[in-house]
Amino acid sequence: MTNRDTPIDIERALLNPADVFGEPANVVSAEGIDYETKIEILRRWGYDALELEVAEEENMANGEPSLLDAVVKALRALGVEPDILRRPPTKQGGV
Protein backbone atom coordinates (compact mmCIF):
# COMPACT_ATOMS: atom_id res chain seq x y z
CA MET A 1 0.00 0.00 0.00
CA THR A 2 2.93 2.31 0.42
CA ASN A 3 4.26 4.38 -2.44
CA ARG A 4 8.05 4.44 -2.66
CA ASP A 5 7.96 8.16 -3.59
CA THR A 6 5.91 9.13 -0.55
CA PRO A 7 7.52 9.11 2.90
CA ILE A 8 5.84 6.77 5.37
CA ASP A 9 3.91 8.41 8.18
CA ILE A 10 5.45 6.55 11.12
CA GLU A 11 2.90 7.79 13.66
CA ARG A 12 0.04 6.59 11.47
CA ALA A 13 1.85 3.29 10.85
CA LEU A 14 2.19 2.74 14.60
CA LEU A 15 -1.50 3.45 15.17
CA ASN A 16 -2.87 1.49 12.21
CA PRO A 17 -0.24 -0.62 10.46
CA ALA A 18 -2.74 -2.30 8.13
CA ASP A 19 -3.89 1.05 6.79
CA VAL A 20 -0.33 2.04 5.88
CA PHE A 21 1.21 -1.27 4.78
CA GLY A 22 -1.64 -3.58 3.76
CA GLU A 23 0.18 -6.70 4.91
CA PRO A 24 2.95 -7.41 7.43
CA ALA A 25 5.52 -8.44 4.79
CA ASN A 26 5.43 -4.87 3.44
CA VAL A 27 6.83 -3.60 6.73
CA VAL A 28 9.90 -5.79 6.31
CA SER A 29 10.63 -4.44 2.83
CA ALA A 30 9.74 -0.81 3.59
CA GLU A 31 12.48 1.70 2.93
CA GLY A 32 13.17 4.67 5.17
CA ILE A 33 12.17 2.94 8.41
CA ASP A 34 14.76 1.84 10.93
CA TYR A 35 14.95 -1.73 12.22
CA GLU A 36 13.58 -0.99 15.71
CA THR A 37 10.60 0.92 14.30
CA LYS A 38 9.76 -1.97 11.96
CA ILE A 39 9.75 -4.33 14.94
CA GLU A 40 7.52 -1.98 16.95
CA ILE A 41 5.07 -1.64 14.05
CA LEU A 42 4.89 -5.42 13.67
CA ARG A 43 4.46 -5.96 17.41
CA ARG A 44 1.58 -3.51 17.49
CA TRP A 45 0.09 -5.22 14.46
CA GLY A 46 0.47 -8.52 16.30
CA TYR A 47 -1.37 -7.12 19.30
CA ASP A 48 -4.18 -5.98 17.00
CA ALA A 49 -4.31 -9.47 15.47
CA LEU A 50 -4.52 -11.02 18.94
CA GLU A 51 -7.33 -8.62 19.84
CA LEU A 52 -9.25 -9.77 16.75
CA GLU A 53 -8.74 -13.40 17.74
CA VAL A 54 -10.13 -12.68 21.21
CA ALA A 55 -13.13 -10.90 19.65
CA GLU A 56 -13.67 -13.86 17.32
CA GLU A 57 -13.51 -16.25 20.27
CA GLU A 58 -16.18 -14.17 22.01
CA ASN A 59 -18.32 -13.99 18.84
CA MET A 60 -17.76 -10.26 18.48
CA ALA A 61 -15.65 -10.13 15.30
CA ASN A 62 -16.75 -9.27 11.81
CA GLY A 63 -15.22 -12.40 10.31
CA GLU A 64 -11.94 -10.65 9.48
CA PRO A 65 -9.08 -13.11 8.96
CA SER A 66 -6.32 -13.04 11.54
CA LEU A 67 -2.96 -11.79 10.34
CA LEU A 68 -1.10 -13.17 13.35
CA ASP A 69 0.76 -15.81 11.31
CA ALA A 70 1.83 -13.18 8.78
CA VAL A 71 3.04 -10.88 11.58
CA VAL A 72 5.06 -13.71 13.14
CA LYS A 73 6.58 -14.54 9.74
CA ALA A 74 7.50 -10.87 9.18
CA LEU A 75 9.10 -10.61 12.61
CA ARG A 76 11.11 -13.76 11.91
CA ALA A 77 12.22 -12.26 8.59
CA LEU A 78 13.70 -9.41 10.65
CA GLY A 79 15.48 -11.91 12.90
CA VAL A 80 13.06 -11.53 15.81
CA GLU A 81 11.64 -14.64 17.41
CA PRO A 82 8.23 -13.73 18.87
CA ASP A 83 7.61 -15.25 22.27
CA ILE A 84 4.08 -16.45 21.63
CA LEU A 85 4.46 -19.62 23.68
CA ARG A 86 4.97 -17.70 26.95
CA ARG A 87 2.02 -15.36 26.89
CA PRO A 88 0.89 -13.26 29.83
CA PRO A 89 -2.17 -14.47 31.70
CA THR A 90 -4.49 -12.39 29.51
CA LYS A 91 -6.13 -13.59 26.32
CA GLN A 92 -4.39 -10.88 24.33
CA GLY A 93 -0.92 -12.08 25.20
CA GLY A 94 1.83 -10.54 23.13
CA VAL A 95 4.19 -11.12 20.23
DSSP file (Angstrom, degrees, kcal/mol; ACC not computed):
  #  RESIDUE AA STRUCTURE BP1 BP2  ACC     N-H-->O    O-->H-N    N-H-->O    O-->H-N    TCO  KAPPA ALPHA  PHI   PSI    X-CA   Y-CA   Z-CA
    1    1 A M              0   0    0      0, 0.0     2,-0.2     0, 0.0    20,-0.1   0.000 360.0 360.0 360.0 -18.4    0.0    0.0    0.0
    2    2 A T        -     0   0    0     19,-0.3     2,-0.5     2,-0.0     6,-0.1  -0.524 360.0-137.2 -82.6 149.0    2.9    2.3    0.4
    3    3 A N    >   -     0   0    0     -2,-0.2     3,-1.4     3,-0.2    -1,-0.0  -0.910   9.6-140.2-103.6 128.4    4.3    4.4   -2.4
    4    4 A R  T 3  S+     0   0    0     -2,-0.5    -1,-0.1     1,-0.3     4,-0.1   0.748 102.2  54.4 -61.7 -23.7    8.0    4.4   -2.7
    5    5 A D  T 3  S+     0   0    0      2,-0.1    -1,-0.3    -3,-0.0    -3,-0.0   0.660  98.8  72.0 -83.7 -16.8    8.0    8.2   -3.6
    6    6 A T  S <  S-     0   0    0     -3,-1.4    -3,-0.2     1,-0.0     3,-0.0  -0.864  87.4-120.3-103.6 127.5    5.9    9.1   -0.5
    7    7 A P        -     0   0    0      0, 0.0     2,-0.3     0, 0.0    -4,-0.1  -0.350  33.8-109.6 -63.4 146.2    7.5    9.1    2.9
    8    8 A I        -     0   0    0     23,-0.2     2,-1.2    -4,-0.1     3,-0.1  -0.610  19.8-128.9 -80.7 132.7    5.8    6.8    5.4
    9    9 A D     >  -     0   0    0     -2,-0.3     4,-2.5     1,-0.2     5,-0.2  -0.707  23.8-168.8 -80.4  99.4    3.9    8.4    8.2
   10   10 A I  H  > S+     0   0    0     -2,-1.2     4,-2.4     1,-0.2     5,-0.2   0.897  82.5  53.1 -61.7 -43.6    5.5    6.5   11.1
   11   11 A E  H  > S+     0   0    0      1,-0.2     4,-1.6     2,-0.2    -1,-0.2   0.923 112.5  44.9 -59.4 -43.9    2.9    7.8   13.7
   12   12 A R  H  > S+     0   0    0      1,-0.2     4,-2.9     2,-0.2    -1,-0.2   0.894 111.4  53.7 -66.0 -39.7    0.0    6.6   11.5
   13   13 A A  H  < S+     0   0    0     -4,-2.5    -2,-0.2     1,-0.2    -1,-0.2   0.865 108.4  49.7 -63.9 -36.1    1.8    3.3   10.9
   14   14 A L  H  < S+     0   0    0     -4,-2.4    -1,-0.2    -5,-0.2    -2,-0.2   0.841 115.9  42.7 -70.6 -33.0    2.2    2.7   14.6
   15   15 A L  H  < S+     0   0    0     -4,-1.6    -2,-0.2     1,-0.2    -1,-0.2   0.859 136.5   8.8 -81.2 -37.2   -1.5    3.5   15.2
   16   16 A N    >X  +     0   0    0     -4,-2.9     4,-1.2    -5,-0.1     3,-0.7  -0.589  64.4 173.9-146.4  77.7   -2.9    1.5   12.2
   17   17 A P  H 3>>S+     0   0    0      0, 0.0     4,-3.1     0, 0.0     5,-0.5   0.857  80.2  57.2 -56.9 -38.8   -0.2   -0.6   10.5
   18   18 A A  H 3>5S+     0   0    0      1,-0.2     4,-1.5     2,-0.2    -5,-0.1   0.855 103.3  54.3 -62.9 -34.6   -2.7   -2.3    8.1
   19   19 A D  H <45S+     0   0    0     -3,-0.7    -1,-0.2    -7,-0.2    -6,-0.1   0.830 117.8  35.3 -68.0 -32.1   -3.9    1.0    6.8
   20   20 A V  H  <5S+     0   0    0     -4,-1.2    -2,-0.2    -3,-0.4    -1,-0.2   0.867 132.8  22.4 -89.5 -41.3   -0.3    2.0    5.9
   21   21 A F  H  <5S-     0   0    0     -4,-3.1     2,-1.6    -5,-0.2   -19,-0.3   0.677  77.6-147.4-107.6 -20.7    1.2   -1.3    4.8
   22   22 A G  S  <<S+     0   0    0     -4,-1.5    -4,-0.1    -5,-0.5    -1,-0.1  -0.238  79.7  23.5  82.2 -51.5   -1.6   -3.6    3.8
   23   23 A E  S >> S-     0   0    0     -2,-1.6     3,-1.6    -6,-0.1     4,-0.5  -0.991  82.7-112.7-147.3 152.0    0.2   -6.7    4.9
   24   24 A P  H >> S+     0   0    0      0, 0.0     3,-1.5     0, 0.0     4,-1.0   0.808 110.3  64.8 -56.2 -34.9    3.0   -7.4    7.4
   25   25 A A  H 3> S+     0   0    0      1,-0.3     4,-1.4     2,-0.2     5,-0.1   0.799  93.1  63.7 -60.9 -27.4    5.5   -8.4    4.8
   26   26 A N  H <> S+     0   0    0     -3,-1.6     4,-0.6     1,-0.2    -1,-0.3   0.761  95.4  58.9 -69.1 -24.0    5.4   -4.9    3.4
   27   27 A V  H X< S+     0   0    0     -3,-1.5     3,-0.8    -4,-0.5    -1,-0.2   0.921 103.0  52.7 -67.5 -42.9    6.8   -3.6    6.7
   28   28 A V  H 3< S+     0   0    0     -4,-1.0    -2,-0.2     1,-0.2    -1,-0.2   0.896 115.4  39.5 -59.8 -42.0    9.9   -5.8    6.3
   29   29 A S  H 3< S+     0   0    0     -4,-1.4    -1,-0.2     2,-0.1    -2,-0.2   0.475  87.6 122.8 -90.4  -1.9   10.6   -4.4    2.8
   30   30 A A    <<  -     0   0    0     -3,-0.8     3,-0.5    -4,-0.6     2,-0.3  -0.347  53.6-141.0 -64.4 137.2    9.7   -0.8    3.6
   31   31 A E  S    S+     0   0    0      1,-0.2   -23,-0.2    -2,-0.1     3,-0.1  -0.697  77.9  33.1 -96.0 151.2   12.5    1.7    2.9
   32   32 A G  S    S+     0   0    0     -2,-0.3     2,-0.4     1,-0.2    -1,-0.2   0.598  91.2 106.2  83.4  11.4   13.2    4.7    5.2
   33   33 A I        -     0   0    0     -3,-0.5    -1,-0.2    -6,-0.1     2,-0.0  -0.988  67.6-126.0-123.5 130.2   12.2    2.9    8.4
   34   34 A D     >  -     0   0    0     -2,-0.4     4,-2.1     1,-0.1     3,-0.2  -0.298  26.4-107.0 -74.2 161.9   14.8    1.8   10.9
   35   35 A Y  H  > S+     0   0    0      1,-0.2     4,-2.1     2,-0.2     5,-0.2   0.887 116.9  49.9 -54.0 -49.8   15.0   -1.7   12.2
   36   36 A E  H  > S+     0   0    0      1,-0.2     4,-2.3     2,-0.2    -1,-0.2   0.867 110.1  51.1 -63.2 -37.1   13.6   -1.0   15.7
   37   37 A T  H  > S+     0   0    0     -3,-0.2     4,-2.7     2,-0.2    -1,-0.2   0.891 107.5  53.2 -68.6 -38.9   10.6    0.9   14.3
   38   38 A K  H  X S+     0   0    0     -4,-2.1     4,-2.4     2,-0.2    -2,-0.2   0.922 109.9  48.6 -59.6 -43.7    9.8   -2.0   12.0
   39   39 A I  H  X S+     0   0    0     -4,-2.1     4,-2.6     2,-0.2    -2,-0.2   0.926 111.5  49.3 -63.1 -44.1    9.8   -4.3   14.9
   40   40 A E  H  X S+     0   0    0     -4,-2.3     4,-2.4     2,-0.2     5,-0.2   0.911 110.5  50.4 -62.8 -42.4    7.5   -2.0   16.9
   41   41 A I  H  X S+     0   0    0     -4,-2.7     4,-2.2     1,-0.2    -1,-0.2   0.933 113.0  46.3 -60.3 -46.0    5.1   -1.6   14.0
   42   42 A L  H  X S+     0   0    0     -4,-2.4     4,-2.5     2,-0.2    -2,-0.2   0.872 110.7  52.3 -67.3 -36.5    4.9   -5.4   13.7
   43   43 A R  H  X S+     0   0    0     -4,-2.6     4,-2.2     2,-0.2    52,-0.2   0.907 110.9  47.5 -65.9 -40.1    4.5   -6.0   17.4
   44   44 A R  H  X S+     0   0    0     -4,-2.4     4,-2.3     2,-0.2    -2,-0.2   0.902 111.5  50.8 -65.9 -39.0    1.6   -3.5   17.5
   45   45 A W  H  X S+     0   0    0     -4,-2.2     4,-2.3     1,-0.2    -2,-0.2   0.896 108.9  52.5 -63.7 -39.2    0.1   -5.2   14.5
   46   46 A G  H  X S+     0   0    0     -4,-2.5     4,-2.4     2,-0.2    -2,-0.2   0.892 107.4  51.1 -62.2 -40.7    0.5   -8.5   16.3
   47   47 A Y  H  X S+     0   0    0     -4,-2.2     4,-2.4     2,-0.2    -2,-0.2   0.920 109.7  50.3 -62.7 -42.9   -1.4   -7.1   19.3
   48   48 A D  H  X S+     0   0    0     -4,-2.3     4,-2.1     1,-0.2    -2,-0.2   0.906 109.9  50.8 -60.3 -41.3   -4.2   -6.0   17.0
   49   49 A A  H  X S+     0   0    0     -4,-2.3     4,-1.9     1,-0.2    -2,-0.2   0.891 109.8  49.7 -64.4 -39.8   -4.3   -9.5   15.5
   50   50 A L  H  X S+     0   0    0     -4,-2.4     4,-2.2     2,-0.2    -1,-0.2   0.891 108.0  54.0 -65.1 -38.9   -4.5  -11.0   18.9
   51   51 A E  H  X S+     0   0    0     -4,-2.4     4,-2.4     1,-0.2    -2,-0.2   0.910 108.0  50.1 -60.8 -41.7   -7.3   -8.6   19.8
   52   52 A L  H  X S+     0   0    0     -4,-2.1     4,-2.6     1,-0.2    -1,-0.2   0.884 108.6  52.3 -64.1 -38.3   -9.3   -9.8   16.8
   53   53 A E  H  X S+     0   0    0     -4,-1.9     4,-2.4     2,-0.2    -1,-0.2   0.897 109.6  48.9 -64.7 -39.1   -8.7  -13.4   17.7
   54   54 A V  H  X S+     0   0    0     -4,-2.2     4,-1.6     2,-0.2    -2,-0.2   0.924 111.8  49.1 -64.6 -43.9  -10.1  -12.7   21.2
   55   55 A A  H  <>S+     0   0    0     -4,-2.4     5,-3.6     1,-0.2     6,-0.6   0.909 111.1  50.0 -61.7 -41.3  -13.1  -10.9   19.7
   56   56 A E  H ><5S+     0   0    0     -4,-2.6     3,-1.7     4,-0.3    -1,-0.2   0.917 108.3  52.8 -62.4 -43.0  -13.7  -13.9   17.3
   57   57 A E  H 3<5S+     0   0    0     -4,-2.4    -1,-0.2     1,-0.3    -2,-0.2   0.829 112.0  45.9 -61.2 -32.1  -13.5  -16.2   20.3
   58   58 A E  T 3<5S-     0   0    0     -4,-1.6    -1,-0.3    -5,-0.1    -2,-0.2   0.181 118.1-113.0 -97.6  16.3  -16.2  -14.2   22.0
   59   59 A N  T < 5S+     0   0    0     -3,-1.7    -3,-0.2    -5,-0.1    -2,-0.1   0.833  88.3 112.5  57.4  37.2  -18.3  -14.0   18.8
   60   60 A M      < +     0   0    0     -5,-3.6    -4,-0.3    -8,-0.1     2,-0.1   0.323  46.5 101.3-118.3   6.0  -17.8  -10.3   18.5
   61   61 A A  S    S-     0   0    0     -6,-0.6    -9,-0.0    -5,-0.1    -8,-0.0  -0.440  71.8-128.5 -91.0 165.6  -15.7  -10.1   15.3
   62   62 A N        -     0   0    0     -2,-0.1    -1,-0.1     2,-0.0   -10,-0.0   0.113  59.6 -93.2 -96.9  20.1  -16.7   -9.3   11.8
   63   63 A G  S    S+     0   0    0      1,-0.2    -2,-0.0     0, 0.0    -7,-0.0   0.670  71.4 160.3  78.0  16.7  -15.2  -12.4   10.3
   64   64 A E        -     0   0    0      1,-0.1    -1,-0.2   -12,-0.1     2,-0.1  -0.505  44.1-112.6 -71.1 137.1  -11.9  -10.7    9.5
   65   65 A P        -     0   0    0      0, 0.0     2,-0.2     0, 0.0    -1,-0.1  -0.439  31.0-112.2 -70.9 144.9   -9.1  -13.1    9.0
   66   66 A S        -     0   0    0      1,-0.1     3,-0.2    -2,-0.1     4,-0.2  -0.553  20.5-164.6 -76.0 138.6   -6.3  -13.0   11.5
   67   67 A L     >  +     0   0    0     -2,-0.2     4,-2.4   -22,-0.2     5,-0.2   0.188  58.1 111.7-104.0  14.1   -3.0  -11.8   10.3
   68   68 A L  H  > S+     0   0    0      1,-0.2     4,-2.6     2,-0.2     5,-0.2   0.901  76.5  50.0 -57.9 -44.2   -1.1  -13.2   13.3
   69   69 A D  H  > S+     0   0    0      1,-0.2     4,-2.3     2,-0.2    -1,-0.2   0.901 111.5  49.2 -61.6 -39.9    0.8  -15.8   11.3
   70   70 A A  H  > S+     0   0    0      2,-0.2     4,-2.2     1,-0.2    -1,-0.2   0.869 110.7  50.5 -67.3 -36.6    1.8  -13.2    8.8
   71   71 A V  H  X S+     0   0    0     -4,-2.4     4,-2.6     2,-0.2    -2,-0.2   0.926 110.8  48.7 -65.8 -44.6    3.0  -10.9   11.6
   72   72 A V  H  X S+     0   0    0     -4,-2.6     4,-2.4     1,-0.2    -2,-0.2   0.915 111.5  50.0 -61.6 -43.4    5.1  -13.7   13.1
   73   73 A K  H  X S+     0   0    0     -4,-2.3     4,-1.9     2,-0.2    -1,-0.2   0.901 111.1  49.1 -62.3 -41.3    6.6  -14.5    9.7
   74   74 A A  H  X S+     0   0    0     -4,-2.2     4,-1.1     2,-0.2    -2,-0.2   0.909 110.4  50.2 -65.8 -42.1    7.5  -10.9    9.2
   75   75 A L  H ><>S+     0   0    0     -4,-2.6     5,-2.6     1,-0.2     3,-0.6   0.917 110.2  50.3 -61.8 -42.0    9.1  -10.6   12.6
   76   76 A R  H ><5S+     0   0    0     -4,-2.4     3,-1.6     1,-0.2    -1,-0.2   0.863 103.8  59.0 -64.1 -35.0   11.1  -13.8   11.9
   77   77 A A  H 3<5S+     0   0    0     -4,-1.9    -1,-0.2     1,-0.3    -2,-0.2   0.797 105.6  50.2 -63.2 -27.1   12.2  -12.3    8.6
   78   78 A L  T <<5S-     0   0    0     -4,-1.1    -1,-0.3    -3,-0.6    -2,-0.2   0.409 126.5-104.0 -88.6   1.1   13.7   -9.4   10.6
   79   79 A G  T < 5S+     0   0    0     -3,-1.6     2,-0.5     1,-0.3    -3,-0.2   0.666  80.2 130.9  86.3  17.2   15.5  -11.9   12.9
   80   80 A V      < -     0   0    0     -5,-2.6    -1,-0.3    -6,-0.2    -2,-0.2  -0.903  46.8-152.3-106.7 127.8   13.1  -11.5   15.8
   81   81 A E        -     0   0    0     -2,-0.5    -9,-0.0    -3,-0.1     2,-0.0  -0.859  19.3-138.5 -99.8 105.1   11.6  -14.6   17.4
   82   82 A P        -     0   0    0      0, 0.0     2,-1.3     0, 0.0     3,-0.2  -0.339   7.7-134.6 -62.9 140.9    8.2  -13.7   18.9
   83   83 A D        +     0   0    0     12,-0.2     3,-0.2     1,-0.2    11,-0.1  -0.566  51.0 143.8 -96.4  70.3    7.6  -15.2   22.3
   84   84 A I        +     0   0    0     -2,-1.3     3,-0.3     1,-0.2    -1,-0.2   0.581  62.8  64.3 -87.7  -9.0    4.1  -16.4   21.6
   85   85 A L  S    S+     0   0    0      1,-0.2     2,-0.7    -3,-0.2    -1,-0.2   0.789 101.3  50.9 -82.6 -26.7    4.5  -19.6   23.7
   86   86 A R  S    S+     0   0    0     -3,-0.2    -1,-0.2     8,-0.1    -3,-0.1  -0.691  80.4 168.6-108.9  77.1    5.0  -17.7   26.9
   87   87 A R        -     0   0    0     -2,-0.7    -3,-0.1    -3,-0.3     6,-0.0  -0.558  38.8-103.5 -87.9 152.4    2.0  -15.4   26.9
   88   88 A P        -     0   0    0      0, 0.0    -1,-0.1     0, 0.0     5,-0.1  -0.180  47.0 -91.4 -63.5 169.3    0.9  -13.3   29.8
   89   89 A P  S    S+     0   0    0      0, 0.0     2,-0.3     0, 0.0    -2,-0.0   0.263 101.3  91.1 -74.5  16.8   -2.2  -14.5   31.7
   90   90 A T  S    S-     0   0    0      1,-0.1     3,-0.3     0, 0.0    -3,-0.0  -0.744  85.3-119.6-104.5 159.6   -4.5  -12.4   29.5
   91   91 A K  S    S+     0   0    0     -2,-0.3    -1,-0.1     1,-0.2   -38,-0.0   0.824 110.8  60.4 -65.1 -30.2   -6.1  -13.6   26.3
   92   92 A Q  S    S+     0   0    0      1,-0.2    -1,-0.2   -39,-0.0   -42,-0.1   0.850  77.6 167.4 -69.6 -33.7   -4.4  -10.9   24.3
   93   93 A G        -     0   0    0     -3,-0.3     2,-0.3    -5,-0.1    -1,-0.2  -0.257  32.4-101.7  57.8-139.1   -0.9  -12.1   25.2
   94   94 A G              0   0    0    -11,-0.1    -8,-0.1   -10,-0.1   -51,-0.0  -0.957 360.0 360.0-175.0 159.6    1.8  -10.5   23.1
   95   95 A V              0   0    0     -2,-0.3   -12,-0.2   -52,-0.2   -11,-0.1   0.347 360.0 360.0-120.7 360.0    4.2  -11.1   20.2
